[in-house]
Amino acid sequence: MMMSSFLLLFQSSMAPKTTPDADSLLKAFISRDPTASYTFDSERDAPTSEICRELPNKQAQRECIAIQMHSKRLFEAMQDLDFFCALPTNPEKTYMECTPISK
């Protein structure tokens, strides 16, 4: 799995579920390509999640960020940004897939 870019938002493990900085980081990341599809994943109950998007015209390359947000909160934030998120059809996959909702 190749990643062209990987950014990290480091925060204390004592940080709240989400921070204004995490929300701003997510919005900025999505705003760079709001029509893309995204995937996100994290360990169970982990305070940090990874969200990625496929890069256009670059086979098997993704751009990802790690964000200080529990997966449940990230799911809600993506819905607030007008994305539909669901588990993939393959039951062996545990990440969430998010696609933009047409307006």
C-alpha positions as CSV (number, residue, x, y, z in Angstrom):
1,M,0.0,0.0,0.0
2,M,1.6,3.2,-1.2
3,M,0.8,6.6,0.2
4,S,1.9,9.8,-1.4
5,S,1.3,11.8,1.7
6,F,0.7,11.1,5.3
7,L,0.1,13.7,7.9
8,L,-0.3,13.3,11.6
9,L,-2.2,15.3,14.1
10,F,-0.5,14.5,17.5
11,Q,-2.4,15.2,20.6
12,S,-2.3,13.9,24.2
13,S,-4.0,10.6,24.9
14,M,-6.0,12.6,27.5
15,A,-7.5,14.8,24.8
16,P,-11.3,14.8,24.4
17,K,-13.0,12.7,21.8
18,T,-12.6,15.4,19.2
19,T,-11.1,18.9,19.2
20,P,-11.8,22.0,17.1
21,D,-8.4,21.3,15.5
22,A,-9.5,17.8,14.5
23,D,-12.7,19.1,13.0
24,S,-10.8,21.8,11.1
25,L,-8.2,19.3,9.9
26,L,-11.0,17.0,8.6
27,K,-12.8,19.9,6.8
28,A,-9.6,21.1,5.2
29,F,-8.7,17.6,4.1
30,I,-12.2,17.0,2.6
31,S,-12.3,20.5,1.0
32,R,-9.2,19.6,-1.2
33,D,-11.3,17.0,-3.0
34,P,-15.0,17.1,-1.9
35,T,-16.2,14.8,-4.7
36,A,-13.8,12.0,-3.9
37,S,-14.8,8.8,-2.0
38,Y,-13.1,8.3,1.4
39,T,-12.4,5.4,3.7
40,F,-11.6,5.5,7.4
41,D,-10.6,3.0,9.9
42,S,-9.3,2.7,13.5
43,E,-8.8,0.2,16.2
44,R,-11.7,-0.4,18.5
45,D,-12.2,2.5,20.9
46,A,-9.0,4.2,19.7
47,P,-8.9,7.9,20.1
48,T,-7.3,8.3,16.6
49,S,-8.6,7.3,13.2
50,E,-7.1,7.2,9.7
51,I,-9.0,8.7,6.8
52,C,-7.9,8.2,3.2
53,R,-8.9,9.1,-0.3
54,E,-7.8,7.5,-3.6
55,L,-5.7,9.9,-5.7
56,P,-7.1,10.5,-9.1
57,N,-5.2,9.0,-12.1
58,K,-2.8,7.3,-9.7
59,Q,-3.6,3.6,-9.4
60,A,-3.4,2.2,-5.9
61,Q,-2.1,5.5,-4.4
62,R,-3.9,7.1,-1.5
63,E,-3.6,10.3,0.5
64,C,-4.2,9.7,4.2
65,I,-4.3,11.6,7.5
66,A,-4.4,10.4,11.1
67,I,-6.9,12.5,13.0
68,Q,-7.7,12.8,16.8
69,M,-11.2,11.5,16.5
70,H,-13.0,8.3,17.5
71,S,-14.5,6.4,14.6
72,K,-18.0,7.1,15.8
73,R,-17.4,10.8,15.9
74,L,-15.7,10.7,12.5
75,F,-18.7,8.9,11.1
76,E,-20.9,11.7,12.4
77,A,-18.6,14.4,11.1
78,M,-18.6,12.8,7.6
79,Q,-22.4,12.8,7.6
80,D,-22.4,16.5,8.6
81,L,-20.1,17.1,5.6
82,D,-22.8,15.5,3.3
83,F,-21.2,12.0,2.9
84,F,-23.0,8.7,3.1
85,C,-20.9,6.2,5.0
86,A,-21.3,2.4,5.2
87,L,-19.3,-0.8,5.7
88,P,-18.1,-2.4,2.4
89,T,-20.1,-5.3,1.0
90,N,-17.2,-7.7,1.8
91,P,-17.8,-8.9,5.4
92,E,-14.0,-9.4,5.9
93,K,-13.4,-5.6,5.5
94,T,-13.9,-3.5,8.6
95,Y,-13.2,0.0,7.4
96,M,-16.0,2.5,6.5
97,E,-16.5,3.8,2.9
98,C,-17.9,7.3,2.5
99,T,-19.2,8.8,-0.8
100,P,-20.5,12.3,-1.3
101,I,-24.3,12.8,-1.3
102,S,-25.4,14.5,-4.5
103,K,-27.1,17.9,-3.9
